Amino acid sequence: MNTAIGDELSTADRPTNILCGLMQFAAERGIDSNGWFAGTRLQPEEISSPDTRMSYRQASTVIRRALAALAVEGVGLELGGRQNLGNFGLLGLAMKTAPDFGEAVRVGLAYQRNSGALMDIALAEHGDGCVAAVATAPDEACDLLPFLCEELFSSVLQLVRELVGPDFRPRRLELGYAAPRYAQRYHDLFGCEVRFGQTRHAMVLDRRWLELPFASYNPATSNQVMTLCRMQMDARPVCGETTAALESHLRMRLRDNPQMAEMAAELHLSERTLRRQLAEEGTSFSAVHDRVRTKRAMELLRDPTLSIVAIGGRLGFNDAREFRRAFKRWTGRAPSEARRSGD
């Protein structure tokens, strides 16, 4: 495997939306999903947290196990068909507040990673007055393409119908794998021609849809939401799997002020191995611990009912003076200054 590709696949930079959906789907059927995460360093109880990030490799492992356990045909169509504008969070709101559908599409493409998608979409020119939304995935996920395409394109379909109206129909759906036994479900859901065994994965639509204006457009609201979208993208952590796993465990144990040996044991690693893996990912235990505590401290300082002493206690400090010194070291400011500034 190419080193650059391998690094990309093991970078924990993706929200866990798709795994959250699979877990909910399993719970509805009385299926225990905890075993899906064995050996991945992802914690089932953290999957619904907006702070949790996973790598492509981790996501692929869990999805393979989920599909085997669920044994449901067309589970991707089922999951995607449940989506609505709210499931896309800030990205959905940013698209909704765009001046027209064409701009909404451009916003969606620019910030698509915010949604936790496991396929990348690009807009390509197409003949006959059409454009095509072409989806790609790493070779590592080639066995998951039916599920990934089903989930992605059915999610996009629901989103677009909320944006432009229930009458939206793609011109055509092109898929690079053989038709499954339940192929008729594709036709029923998308309401268009579906071609299997193609050279790409694409949703083809009439260009006229891109020109559709949104009557609810408000420039001020649109700018505000776009600013938040950019902030969300900029704040997205770029770290390795070990770093992300350590952050996840630390978030749940901050009050206990856990030490490196304890965290290594929870991650089923020796202390030496944890130190080495963190160094390979360009960080250290103390740096990760401080980063997690800083973020949590800033969140708690927004609650005016919490005293500085109480906040320090939640972060594992028994002495308020020790917390103040640590916070000053992390941020260059005293906790009281940060609270007054409202950051």
C-alpha positions in Angstrom: 0.0 0.0 0.0 1.2 3.5 -0.9 2.4 5.3 2.3 0.4 8.4 1.6 -2.7 6.4 1.0 -2.2 4.3 4.1 -1.7 7.5 6.2 -4.9 8.9 4.8 -6.9 5.8 5.6 -5.6 5.8 9.2 -6.2 9.5 9.9 -9.1 9.8 12.3 -10.8 12.9 10.8 -14.3 11.7 10.0 -17.5 12.2 12.0 -19.2 8.9 13.0 -22.7 9.6 11.6 -22.8 6.5 9.4 -21.9 4.2 12.3 -24.4 5.9 14.5 -27.1 5.1 12.0 -26.1 1.5 11.7 -26.1 1.1 15.5 -29.6 2.6 15.7 -30.7 0.2 12.9 -29.3 -2.7 14.9 -30.9 -1.6 18.1 -34.4 -1.6 16.4 -33.8 -5.2 15.6 -32.5 -6.2 19.0 -29.0 -6.8 17.7 -26.1 -6.1 20.0 -23.6 -3.9 18.1 -20.9 -3.7 20.7 -18.9 -6.5 19.1 -18.5 -4.6 15.9 -15.9 -2.3 17.6 -13.6 -5.0 19.0 -10.0 -4.1 18.3 -10.8 -0.9 16.5 -10.1 1.4 19.5 -13.5 3.0 18.9 -15.9 2.9 21.8 -19.6 2.2 21.1 -20.7 4.7 23.8 -18.8 7.5 22.1 -20.1 7.0 18.6 -23.0 9.4 19.1 -20.7 12.1 20.4 -20.0 15.0 18.0 -16.4 15.1 19.2 -15.7 11.5 18.2 -13.7 11.0 15.0 -12.8 7.8 13.2 -10.5 6.8 10.4 -11.5 5.3 7.1 -9.9 2.0 8.1 -11.9 1.9 11.4 -15.1 2.8 9.7 -14.6 0.1 7.0 -14.0 -2.6 9.7 -17.1 -1.7 11.6 -19.3 -1.5 8.5 -18.2 -5.0 7.3 -19.1 -6.5 10.7 -22.3 -4.6 10.8 -23.5 -5.8 7.4 -22.6 -9.4 8.3 -24.5 -9.1 11.6 -27.6 -7.3 10.1 -27.9 -9.5 7.0 -30.5 -7.1 5.6 -30.7 -6.5 1.8 -30.4 -2.9 0.8 -29.5 -1.6 4.3 -27.8 1.4 2.7 -31.1 2.3 1.0 -32.9 2.0 4.3 -30.4 4.2 6.2 -30.2 6.8 3.5 -33.9 6.9 3.0 -34.3 8.0 6.7 -32.2 11.1 6.3 -33.5 14.6 6.3 -32.1 18.1 6.4 -31.6 18.0 10.1 -29.3 15.0 9.8 -26.8 17.1 7.9 -26.5 19.6 10.7 -24.8 22.9 9.9 -24.1 21.7 6.4 -27.8 21.1 5.7 -28.6 24.6 7.1 -25.9 26.2 5.1 -27.3 24.6 1.9 -30.9 25.6 2.9 -29.9 29.2 3.3 -28.1 29.5 0.0 -29.6 31.8 -2.7 -30.3 28.9 -5.2 -29.8 25.2 -5.6 -26.6 25.6 -7.6 -25.0 27.5 -4.8 -26.4 24.9 -2.3 -24.6 22.2 -4.3 -21.3 24.1 -4.3 -21.6 24.5 -0.5 -22.4 20.8 -0.1 -19.4 19.8 -2.1 -17.0 22.2 -0.3 -18.0 21.0 3.1 -19.0 17.4 2.4 -16.5 16.0 5.0 -18.5 17.7 7.7 -21.3 15.2 7.2 -19.2 12.1 7.8 -19.5 10.9 4.2 -17.3 7.9 3.3 -17.4 8.7 -0.4 -16.2 11.9 -2.0 -18.5 13.7 -4.5 -17.4 15.9 -7.4 -19.6 17.6 -10.0 -18.8 16.7 -13.6 -20.1 18.1 -16.8 -22.4 15.9 -18.8 -24.0 16.2 -22.2 -27.7 16.7 -23.0 -28.1 19.6 -20.5 -27.1 17.6 -17.5 -24.5 17.5 -14.8 -23.3 14.4 -12.8 -22.5 14.1 -9.1 -19.7 11.5 -9.3 -18.8 9.6 -6.1 -15.5 7.8 -5.4 -14.1 5.7 -2.6 -10.7 4.3 -1.8 -9.8 0.9 -3.2 -9.8 -0.4 0.4 -13.6 -0.1 0.4 -14.2 -1.8 -2.9 -16.2 -4.6 -1.2 -18.4 -2.0 0.5 -19.4 -0.1 -2.6 -23.0 -1.3 -2.9 -23.7 -0.2 0.7 -21.7 3.1 0.5 -23.4 4.1 -2.8 -26.9 3.2 -1.5 -26.4 5.2 1.7 -24.8 8.2 -0.1 -27.2 8.6 -3.0 -30.4 7.9 -1.1 -29.2 10.4 1.5 -28.5 13.0 -1.2 -31.9 12.3 -2.7 -33.7 13.0 0.5 -31.7 16.1 1.1 -32.3 17.5 -2.4 -36.0 16.8 -2.2 -36.2 18.9 1.0 -34.3 21.7 -0.7 -36.1 21.8 -4.0 -39.3 19.9 -3.4 -40.7 16.4 -3.5 -41.0 16.4 -7.3 -37.2 16.2 -7.8 -36.1 13.2 -9.8 -32.6 12.5 -11.1 -32.2 11.9 -14.8 -30.3 8.7 -14.2 -28.3 6.7 -11.6 -25.1 5.0 -12.7 -23.5 2.4 -10.5 -20.2 0.5 -11.0 -21.4 -2.8 -9.6 -23.7 -5.6 -10.7 -27.4 -5.3 -10.1 -28.4 -6.9 -6.7 -31.5 -9.1 -6.3 -33.4 -6.1 -4.9 -32.6 -3.8 -7.8 -36.2 -2.8 -8.2 -36.0 -1.0 -4.9 -33.5 1.4 -6.5 -36.0 2.2 -9.2 -38.8 2.7 -6.7 -36.8 5.0 -4.5 -35.1 7.2 -7.1 -37.9 7.2 -9.6 -35.5 7.2 -12.6 -33.5 5.0 -14.8 -30.8 3.0 -12.9 -27.9 1.5 -14.8 -25.7 -1.1 -13.1 -22.2 -2.3 -14.2 -21.1 1.2 -15.2 -17.6 2.7 -15.2 -18.5 5.2 -12.4 -20.9 5.8 -9.5 -23.0 8.9 -10.4 -26.3 10.7 -10.0 -27.1 12.5 -13.3 -29.5 15.4 -13.1 -30.9 18.1 -15.4 -28.9 21.3 -15.2 -32.1 23.3 -14.9 -32.3 22.3 -11.3 -29.2 24.2 -10.5 -30.9 27.4 -11.5 -33.8 27.0 -9.1 -33.8 30.1 -6.7 -34.7 29.7 -3.0 -37.4 32.1 -1.9 -36.2 31.9 1.7 -32.7 33.3 0.9 -31.5 35.8 3.4 -27.9 37.1 2.9 -27.3 37.8 6.6 -28.4 34.4 7.7 -26.5 32.7 4.9 -23.3 34.4 5.8 -23.7 33.6 9.5 -24.2 29.9 8.8 -21.4 29.8 6.3 -19.1 31.2 8.9 -20.1 28.5 11.3 -19.6 25.9 8.6 -16.0 27.1 8.0 -15.3 27.1 11.7 -16.5 23.6 12.0 -14.2 22.5 9.1 -11.2 24.4 10.5 -11.8 22.8 13.9 -11.9 19.3 12.6 -9.0 17.5 14.2 -6.4 15.7 12.0 -4.9 13.0 14.1 -4.1 9.3 14.0 -6.2 6.5 15.4 -4.3 6.1 18.6 -4.5 9.8 19.4 -8.2 9.9 18.6 -8.8 6.8 20.8 -6.8 8.4 23.7 -8.9 11.6 23.4 -12.1 9.6 23.5 -11.0 7.7 26.7 -9.8 10.8 28.3 -13.0 12.7 27.7 -14.8 10.2 29.9 -12.2 10.1 32.6 -11.1 13.7 33.1 -12.5 14.0 36.6 -10.2 11.1 37.6 -7.1 12.8 36.2 -6.0 9.5 34.6 -2.3 8.8 34.1 -0.6 7.4 31.0 -0.3 3.9 32.4 -4.0 3.7 33.1 -4.9 4.9 29.6 -2.5 2.5 28.0 -4.2 -0.4 29.9 -7.6 0.8 28.7 -6.3 0.9 25.1 -4.8 -2.6 25.6 -1.3 -1.3 25.0 1.8 -1.2 27.1 2.8 2.3 28.2 5.9 2.1 26.0 3.8 1.2 22.9 1.3 4.0 23.6 4.2 6.5 23.9 5.7 5.2 20.7 2.5 5.3 18.7 1.6 8.8 19.9 5.1 9.9 18.9 4.6 8.4 15.4 1.4 10.5 15.2 3.3 13.6 16.2 2.1 14.1 19.7 2.4 12.9 23.3 0.2 11.9 26.2 0.6 15.2 28.0 -0.2 17.2 24.9 -3.4 15.2 24.2 -4.4 15.3 27.9 -3.9 19.1 28.0 -5.8 19.6 24.7 -8.8 17.6 25.9 -8.8 19.4 29.3 -8.5 22.8 27.6 -11.5 22.2 25.3 -13.6 20.9 28.2 -12.6 23.8 30.4 -13.7 26.3 27.7 -17.1 24.5 27.4 -17.6 24.6 31.2 -16.6 28.2 31.5 -19.7 29.1 29.4 -21.9 27.9 32.2 -22.2 30.8 34.7 -23.6 28.6 37.4 -20.3 26.7 37.7 -17.6 28.2 39.9 -13.9 28.0 38.9 -13.4 25.6 41.7 -16.1 23.3 40.4 -14.7 23.4 36.9 -11.3 22.5 38.1 -12.7 19.6 40.0 -14.4 18.2 36.9 -11.1 18.4 35.1 -9.3 16.4 37.8 -7.8 19.2 39.8 -8.2 19.1 43.6 -6.7 22.5 44.1 -8.2 25.6 42.3 -4.9 27.3 42.3 -3.4 24.4 40.4 -6.2 24.5 37.9 -5.7 28.3 37.4 -2.0 27.8 36.8 -2.6 24.9 34.3 -5.3 26.9 32.4 -2.9 29.9 32.2 -0.2 27.5 30.8 -2.7 26.1 28.2 -4.2 29.3 27.0 -2.1 32.3 28.3 -5.1 33.6 30.2 -6.7 33.1 33.6 -10.0 31.1 33.6 -11.8 34.3 34.8 -10.5 36.2 31.8 -11.7 33.5 29.4 -15.1 33.5 31.0 -15.5 37.3 30.7 -14.4 37.3 27.0 -17.0 34.7 26.2 -14.7 32.6 24.0 
